């Protein structure tokens, strides 16, 4: 009967896990590849299967718990700013009443008309009111009304 040496199975596991990690770039399989690499070394030393599996589990868990936060922090990609982001913090005018319960609302900012929602769920912003753009959610601006006398946002 033909038997496959255990080190070849661990080697196949390492290769497969590295290929999956390279394809997904999700930092999920690499930790198990590290564990499989440790198990491969124990298999090459002809240590028992129970020890190989133990090394695999322990190394995978330790690398996942200890290294993942460090690697994730250093590989963290920053959010790419878009041209739409330039309207955040800008003032605009409500082109129609902004009412989250309907939902309706348009705002003109720098000559561009945007769909808008109020940052406060229960605040209705009347047509013609000056607003401050707080954030962008999808293709909608999230705005707050500006009190004309104080130039402060109305919440």
ABEGO torsion letter per residue (X at the ends): XBBBBAAAAAAAAAAAAAAAAAAAGAGAAAAAAAAAAAAAAAAAAGBBAAAAAAAAAAAAAAAAAAAAAAAAAAABBBBBBBAAAAABGBBBBBABBBBAAOBBEBBBBGGBBBBBBBABAABBBBBGBBBBBABBBEABBBBBBBBAAAGBBBX
